[in-house]
Amino acid sequence: MAYLINEECISCGACEPECPNEAITAGDEIYEIDAAKCTECVPVYTEQQCVAVCPTDACVPDPDKKESHAELEAKYKGLHA
């Protein structure tokens, strides 16, 4: 599933450069993740990079955007073709 950034975000920007798909951008008040670009860092990393660097645990799974590992890999290949 894609991840999202919740209200715990302090807009520190640590997550943006870590995303291998450039899915994270600054929003009006907090950073945002483009679900169409989020592959949970599959197949590049074994851990979500935004989660690893977020100081407030604001990067969480989006329950409305569930995808299988195979779907995430296919999305990644489509973004980096």
C-alpha positions in Angstrom: 0.0 0.0 0.0 1.1 3.5 -0.5 2.2 5.6 2.5 0.8 8.9 3.5 2.1 11.7 5.8 -0.2 12.5 8.7 -0.7 15.5 10.9 2.3 14.5 13.0 4.5 16.0 10.3 6.6 19.0 11.4 7.7 19.9 7.8 11.3 19.2 8.5 11.9 17.9 5.0 14.0 14.9 6.0 11.8 12.5 4.0 11.7 14.3 0.6 15.3 13.5 -0.6 15.1 9.9 0.6 12.3 8.8 -1.6 13.6 6.8 -4.6 10.5 7.7 -6.6 10.4 11.4 -5.9 6.9 10.9 -4.5 7.2 13.3 -1.6 6.7 17.0 -2.0 6.1 20.0 0.3 2.4 20.7 0.7 0.8 23.9 2.1 1.3 22.8 5.7 2.9 19.4 5.7 4.7 17.2 3.3 2.6 14.9 1.0 3.1 11.6 -0.7 1.8 11.0 -4.2 0.2 7.6 -4.0 0.7 7.0 -7.7 4.4 7.2 -7.2 4.8 5.5 -3.8 6.0 1.9 -4.0 6.9 1.5 -0.3 10.5 1.6 -1.6 9.9 -1.8 -3.3 12.2 -3.1 -4.8 15.0 -0.7 -4.0 15.0 -1.0 -0.2 13.7 -3.4 2.4 12.5 -0.6 4.6 10.5 2.5 3.7 13.0 5.3 3.6 10.5 8.0 4.7 9.7 6.0 7.8 13.4 5.5 8.6 14.2 9.2 8.6 11.0 10.7 10.0 11.6 12.1 13.5 7.8 12.1 14.4 6.5 8.9 12.9 4.3 10.9 10.5 4.8 8.5 7.6 2.3 5.7 7.8 0.6 3.2 5.6 -2.5 4.5 3.7 -5.3 2.0 4.4 -7.1 3.1 1.3 -4.2 2.3 -1.1 -3.5 -1.4 -0.6 -1.2 -3.0 -3.2 0.6 -6.4 -3.4 4.4 -6.7 -3.5 4.1 -7.6 -7.3 1.9 -4.5 -7.9 4.5 -2.3 -6.1 7.3 -3.8 -8.2 5.4 -3.3 -11.4 4.6 0.3 -10.4 8.3 0.9 -9.7 9.3 -0.5 -13.1 6.8 1.7 -14.8 8.1 4.8 -13.0 11.7 3.9 -13.9 11.4 2.5 -17.4 
